[in-house]
Amino acid sequence: MTSRSLLRFTLAGAVATGALLLAGLPADASKAPRTVPVRLLALNDFHGHLEPPTGSSGRVIDENGQTVDAGGAVYLAAHMKALADRNTIAVAQGDLIGATPLVSAAYHDEPSVEFMGKLGLKVAAVGNHEFDEGYTELKRIMNGGCHPVDGCSPAGRWKGAAFDYVGANVLFKSRHAKSDALAGLGHPGQVKKLLADWGVPALPPVSVKWMNGVPIGFIGIVTQTTPNIVTAEGIKDLKFVDEVKATNVASKLLKLLGVRAQVVLVHEGDQVAAGQSPDACSVVPGAGSRIATQVDAEVDMVLSGHSHQAYLCTVKDPAGRNRLYSQGGSFGRVITSVDLKVDRRTLDIDRASVVADNHLVTRTITPDPQISTFVQTWKDRVAPVANRAVGTITADITNTAVPSGESPLGNLIADAQLAATQTGGNAQIALMNPGGVRAPLTYAGSPAGEGDGVVTYGEAFAVQPFNNLMQVVTLTGAQLKTVLEQQFTGGPNNQAFTKILQPSANLTYTYSQSAAWGSKVSAIQIDGAPVTDTQTIRVAANNFLVGGGDAFQAFTEGTELWSGPLDIDAFVEHLGRANPIAPPATGRITVTG
């Protein structure tokens, strides 16, 4: 079948559902204007922030260099309605869920996914956090059904996402795995052959939406580092392949289907220079830029996520043509608006017509009343749990790192984890990954702000929202040293940047900033006694780290695995037991030049 013949099929959702629905092109196509308008409204890294995010997470720098409050579902919905017109397709670049506030996380993020449907979202790439609870749970979120352990939420049986989730670089490890990602897609034969040579997709690789009589193809891609930053057990049957190679295969798939207007939604991005306008191109080229410049020239634009930054860039594709590369911050604070035109004859995007803007979701407009009711309903449902007092603190306990890499809150969590795993797990020390400490504990607290030092369950959950399991493994002293060496760049695991594990109070050591990898860590002591290479040590950590997360592969060499309580339960118990709690000191690690 020729590409021209293929255009006689309506492809909206075809690849996602595995069905090709016969539909003719408009009868008056020859009299139509040469180009048709399309507007994309893009979001990324929402992370379930139905309520307005607080602190620095709820502020953003505007086009004039001023810091303004931004975000919150009621304002996001109002801005989306103001920006949308009849030519609009709403899309997203991953991490809509995962690492979410309690109002969403308590119900496995069904409220946030439902909210995205109310926004009119049509297509979203999966992000790494979509896999926080594993592939099976992601499929439930996509397709519907009640949680297998916790059952149905107060809203009743979950109906599934109202939009397409796509991930072209998520494949089954086994080429014999059964997949419904392309169920029913029996035509044309070239498509089946292309994907058969590639592997077995675990998720639909593309979604095609029709707008004004022309098809727009969306390719979903997630960072290939996902196995290093989610719990291994939940994705044990999956592999995450190179983003550029996967995009190029998906682009060929779209081309075989006659879809020339191609947009990549990629959950990978770059960092930016501080203090820049959201409309500036101030990126520090990295993983995102590699993808944006190297994917096939058929791709017309690359909308990104993951790094939580806002930027609008024009890059060159492999053919030397201009291509949009953008991102819209995080937590619903920015909407990326992209206006474009598609040529009716070529069915391709006229790149000269592309105009993009990072629109700030300010809180100076009238909140959307329907979404206000929606959010309040979920707040009421979770309030008895969220408002329960679990302990008190004497002052702010921050997650801001000091020069050694420790933070007061990280150290407090490590102490809590050690206390929770000594009985049963026989833990001797504990280590906490800094990326899992998501928010500070403030003395004023939230939402009351009365300055009484009371910590609620909701505030504690905001600190540790992943529901990781506490585990204990036996490491030798030499293996523990390797774990500590793996905090730094330069090792065989390709640690992207230094990640200092937060140690329990009885673990001390020194690291050298200038020493070569493998020789950075010295003077390791537990309870004041030097650690030898041959001694065995019971080390507590969450299951993310024990599974080798954040490139700490030495943890996987541990033996005598013991599993204990959830990390949030260990933290809450410690807050109630050691009451009131003062900010821990941060002198557990010594740094030399």
N, C-alpha and C positions, 0 to 999 in steps of 0.2 A: 504494500500500500504506500502511495506517495504521501509526502508531507501535506500536499494540498488536499488530498482525500481525507487525511486524518483530521483536518480542521472541521470536518463535518460532524465531529463528535464533540459534545459538550463535556469538558474535562473537569468542571468544577467539582473538586473532591473525588475525582475518578480514581487517582492513584491511592488516595487515602482510604477509599472504601472498596477499591478493587473492582469498580464497575465503570463501564463506558456507556454513557447514555446518549442515544441518537438524538441529534437536534440540528436543524438546518441553520445556516447563517441567515442574517436578516435579508428579506427579499429585496429591499431597496439599498443593499450595500453599495451598489455602483453609484448611487446618488449621494451617499453620505459624505461628510467632510473627510479630507485626507487623513487627519489625525483625530484621535479621541482623547479626552482628558482623563487622568486617573490621579487620585490623591491617596497616598499611603500615610497612615498614622501609626507610628511604631513606638512600642514600649519595651523596656528590658529590665530585668532584675527587680521586679516588684517585691518579691519576698514577702508576700502576704500582708503588706502594710495597709490594712483596711482603715485603721485609725491614722491620723497624721503622725508621721515619725517625729521623734523628739530629739533635742540636742542638735549636734552637727549633722545628724542623719536627716533632719528636717529643714535644713537650710541649703541654699545654693547661691552661687554668684551669678548675677544677671548680666545682660549685655553691656551695662554701664559700670560694671565692677562693684556693684552694691550687693551686699548679702541680704537675701530675702527668705522668708519662710515659704516652704513649698511642700506639696505632697498631701496625701490623704484621699481615700476613695471618693468622698463626697465632692471634693474639688476636682479630682481627676475626671470623674464622670461629667461634671459641668463643663470643663475645658474640652473634653472630647466631643461633647454635643455641639459646642460652639464652633469647633474646627471642622466637624464632619459635614459633608454634603452628599449629594446622590452619587458622586463619583468615588466615594471613599471605600478603601479596604483597610481594616485595622489588623495589624500584625504584631508579633512580639519575638524577642530574641532570647528567650529562656530565663530560667530562675524566677518564674512567676510564683513558684511555691518553694518550700524548704527554707530552713533557718528563719522561720516566721514567728510573729508574735503569737501569744497564747490564744487570742480570739480566733485565729485561723488554725494553728497547730493542734489545738485540743480536739479538733474534728478532722484531722488528717488533711487539712487545707482544702476541704470541699468548699468552705465559704469563699475562699479567694478564687477558686476556679469558677464557681458560680458567678462571682462578681465580674470576671473577665467575659463571661458570656453576656452579661447585662450590658457591658461596654460595647458589645458588637464585635468582639475579636473573632477573626476568621481563621488565622493560621499562626502557630507559634513553633519555633524551634525548641527542642528540649535543651535545658541547661543541665549542668552537673547536679544541681540541687533537686531536679526532678527525680533523680535516682537515690535520694537520701534514704528512702524507705524501701529501695529495691525496685527491680524491673517489674515484678508481679504487681506491686502496689501502683506503679505508674500506669500499668495497663488497666487496673481498676479505675483509677482516676479518669483515664481516657474513655473507658467503655461503660462504666457504671457498676452498681452493686454495693452492698454494705461491707464495711471493713470486716475481715474474717475473724478478728479477735474482739474488737470493740463494738461491733455491730453497727446499726444505723445511727446516724446523728439525729438530733431533735427534729430536723427537717424531713426525716423519713428516708426511704431508699434513695441512694445516690443515682442520678440519671446519667452521669457521665459528662465529659466536657462538651460544650456547645461549639467548639472550634477544633481544627485539625492540629495535632501534635506531629511534627516531622523531625527526622534525624537520619540523614543519609549516611553518616559515618558510624552508625551503631549497628553492628552485625553480630550474628550468633557465631560463637567460636567453632561450632560444628557445622560443616557444610551439609549435614543430614538433618539439621534441626527443622522442625515444622514451624512455619511462619504464616500469619494471616495478614502481614503487612502489604502483600500484593495479591490477596485472595481474589480470584476471578479475573485478574488482568491477563486474559489469554490472547490479547490482540494488541499490537502486531507481534509476530514472532521475533522480530529483531529486539524488541524490548525485553522479552524473556531471556533471550540469549545474552544480552548485555549484562543483565543482573545475575544470570547464572554464572558467568565468568567472574563476576565481582565477589559474590558470596551471598549468604542468606540474610536479608535485612530483618532486623528485629523491630523496626519501626518504619512507617511509610517514609520514603526518602524525599518525596516532593508533594506539593499540593497545588492544584491549578484552579484559579478563580477567574470567572468571566466578568468583565466590566465594560460596559458600553460596546458590547459585541466583539471584544477581543480577549484572548486568554492571557493571563499573567501567571507565570510559573514561579513558585516559591520553593527554594531548596533549604532544608533545615540542617544545621551542622552544630555539633557541640564540641567543646575543647577535647582534644585527644588525651589530655592529662586527667580526665575524669576518674580513671581507676586509682589514681594517687590521692584523690580528694573526696572520695565517698567510701562507705564501708564495703569491703571486698565481697562479703557473702551475698549481698543483694544483687550483684552484677557478675557473679561467678561464671555465668554462661555466655557473657557478652564480650566483645572486643570493640575498642574505639579506635578507628583507623585514621590515618592522616587526613586532615581537614581539606587540603587542596586536592588530593587525589579523589576523595569522596565527592567533593563538589563537582569535579570534572566529569565523573561518571554520571552524576545526577543531571548535569547540564546536557550530556549526550542523550540521556533518557528524555528530557524535555524536548530536545531538538527532534528526536525520532517521532515524538508525538505532535510535532509541528508547532511547538511553543517556543517562540523566539524572544519574547519579553521575559527576562529571567532576573530574579532578585534572590540574593543569598541572605538568609537570616542565620547569623553565626553567633554562637555563644563563646566568643573569644574576642579579646580586644587589647588595647594598649593603655599605658599610663599617659598622663599629660603634665605639662608644666603647671605649677600651682597658680591659682588666682586668675585664670583665664576665662574669657567669655565662653558660654556654652556653644556659641556659634564659631569659635575660633578653631583652627587646626593646629593644636599645640602638642600633638602626640609625640611621645618618645617611641620611635619605631620598635616593634617587638613582634610577638606572635600574631597579633591582629593585622598589622601591616603586611606581614608575609602572606597571609591569606588574601588580603584585599588586592595585592599587586600580582599574585601568582595564579589565581584561579583563572580558568579559561576565559578568553576574550568574549565569548558568547554571553557571559554574565554581565549585566548592565549596572548593578550596584550591589554593595555589600553593607548591610545594616548589622551592627555588631552589639555585643554585650559583654558580660562577665567581669570587666575591670571597673565597673561602676563610675565611669567617667563620661563627660559630655564633650563631644567634638563633632565638627563637620569638616571633612577633608575631601579634596579631589586628588585621586591618585591615578597613575597610569596602569592600564591593563597590559598584558603581554604583547598586544598589537600596537601599543603606544597611544591608545585612545583614553580620554578622560573617563573616570569612573568614580561615583560617589562612594565614600567610606565614612560611616557615621556611627555615633552611639549617643544614647540619651540618659546618661547618669544612672540612677537607681531609685528604688523605693517610691516610684510613681511621681517623682519631682519634675520630670521632663518628658514631653511628648515630641518625638521627631516627626515633623510634617514634611512630606516629600511630594511635590507636584511634578507631574511628568505627562508627556504625550506619547501615544503609541500610534505608529504609522499603520493605517488600515491595509496598505498594500503589502508591506513587508512583515507586518505584525510584530515589529521590533520597536523598542523604546528609542525615541529620538533623544539621545543623551544631551544634546544642546538645549533641550527644553526643561531639563531637570532643575528644580529650585527647591532647596532644602532649608528648614529652619528648626532649631531646637527651641521649642515653645515651653516656657516655664509654667508649671502647674502652681500658680500662686494661690494664696488663700484669701484674696481680696475680692473674689466674686461670690455670688450667691451659691451655697452648696446645693447639689442636686437633691431634691426632696425625696425621691424614690430611694436613692442609695442611702440617704440619711436614715430612713426607716429600716432598710436592710442591715446596715452596720449596727444600729442600735439593737436590733433583734438578736444578733449574734453576741453583742456585748452583754445583754441581759442573760443570755443562756450560759455564758461562761463566768459571769460575775461572782457567783458563790465560791468558785475555785480561785479565781484571780485575786480576790480581795482578802483572802485568808492570810492573817499575819503569821509569819514563820520564824521571825527573829528580829533582833535590833542591831544596829551598828552605831558606833560613836562618831563617825565622820564619813565623808565620801570615800569609797573604795574603788579606785579607778582601774580600768584596763589599759591605761597608757604605759607603754614600756619605758623603763629607765635605761641608761646606757648599757647595762649588762644584758638587756633583753627581757628581764623579769618585769612583771607588773604586780602591784599589791593584790589585785583581784585574782590574777593567775596563780599566785602563790597560795592565796586562801583556798582556791578550788583544789589545788594539789593536796593541801593539808586535809581538806574534807574527804578527798578520795582515798587517802591513806587511812584515815580513821574508819572509813566504811568498808575497807577490804582487809583489815588486819585479822578480824575474826572470820574464820572460814577460808579466806584466801592466803592468810599468813604473810600479807604484804609487808615489806621492809621499807620501801620507798614508793613514791608516786610521781608520775610525770604527766603534765597536761599540755596539749597542743594549744598554742596561743590563738590560732584561728577559730577555736571553739569557744572563746570568751567574747561574746557578741555585744555586750553592753555593760556600762558601769553600774555600780550600786551607789545611789545618791542619798545623802542623809535626809534631804527634804522629801525624797520619795516621789511617787506618782501613783495616782493622780492628785491626791490631797495636797501635797506640798506643804505639810504643816511643820516640817522640821523636827519630827519626833524620833527619827532614826528607825522607824518601823519598816521592815522589809516584808512585802507581801509575796505570795506565791507567784503572782503574775510578774513581779519584778525579778524574782529569782529565775523564773523561766526565761525571761528576756536575756538573761546572762548565758544560760545554757539551754538552747531550744531544740537540740538535736535528738534527745531521747536515746543517747548512746548507752550501751551496756558497760558497766565497769568489769574489767577482767584483770587477772593476775597471771603472769608467766614467770618462769625461772630463766634468768640469763646468767651467764658467767660474767665475771668482772670485765673480761676482754670484750664480750658482746655489749655490755653496758657502755663501755668506752666508745665502741663503734656507733651505738645509738647517738651518743653525744657528739661524736664527730659528724654524724649525718645531719646535724643542725646547720652545717655550713656548706656553702657552694664549693665546687671543685672536686667532689667525690664521684664515685662510679654511678650513683643513682641520679645524677643530674639535678640536684636540688636547685630550684630556680632562684631562690634567694634565701638568705639566712633566716631560720625559724628557730628561735630559742624556746625549748620546752620549759615549762614552768615547773620548778622542783618543789617537792615537799621540804619542810623546814630542816629535816635531818640529813638531807643530801646537799653537800657542798663540793665545789670543784673550781678550777681555774681554767680559763681559755685565753689563748694568745691570738690577737687579731692578725699578726704578721706571719705566724708559723704556717708551714705548708699543711694541706689537708692530710689528716691522719696523725698529725703531731700537734694539733691545736689544744687538745684537752689534757689536763694533768691534775694531780693532787686531788683525785676523787676520794671523798670520805663519806661514810655513813655513820651517823651518831659519833662523829669525831674519830673514827677508826679508818685508816687507809684501806682502800679497796685493792685486792690483788687480782691478777688476771684469772686465776683458777677458782676463786671462790664462787659460790652460787648465791644469787640474790633474787628474792621474790619482788618483782616490779609490777606495780599497779598502773594501769592506763585504761583509757576507754577503748572499745572494740575497734574504733576507727584507726587508732595508732597501732594496736596489736595486730591488725590486719595489714600493716605496712603503709598506712595512709601518710600523706605529706612526705613521701619518699623516705620514710624511716623503715627501710627494709629489714634492718637487723632485728626489729621486733618479731618478725615472722620466724626467726630461729628459736624463739622461746619455747620452752617445754612445760609440761604439767599445767595446762591451761585450766583456770578456774574462773567462773563467771558469777558475778554478784548483782547488786542493785543497779538501777538506772542511774546515770550520772546526776540527773536533776534531783533524784531522791536522796543521793548521798550528800548533795550540796544543801538541800533543805534541812536534812537531819542535822548537819553540822551547824547551820545557822541557828537552829533551835537549841542545840546542846551547849555550844560555846557562846553564851549570851550574857552581855552584849559583846560584839566583836569590834575590835579596833583594827585599822588597816595594818596588815602584816608588813614587816620590814622587807627590804629588797636586797639584802646583802648576802644572799645564798650563793651567788656566782661572783667570782673575782675575775676581772679583765685586766690583762697586761697588753703592752704595746705589740 
